[in-house]
């Protein structure tokens, strides 16, 4: 029989050291992304993602299926992650 979850020690706590900073590889480049996201209602969320080097700001909506409390009006966050891997 497994131990009670309250008896387990955290894997990461205040004493866990930070990983060393990673430098981009020779000839590579560093990239930082900024997105502002908020909950609209229930599982409906919107994010604003500025494009690099332009004044364009992309509006990204996501939702969940009804079984997860959403209305299934937009792709789920996992759909976006999966599409990002595919791209």
Buried (B, 14 or more C-beta within 10 A) or exposed (E): EEEEEEEEEEEEEEEEEEEEEEEEEEEEEEEEEEEEEEEEEEBBBBBEBBEEEEEEEEEBEBBBEEEEEBEEEBBBBEEBEEEEEEE
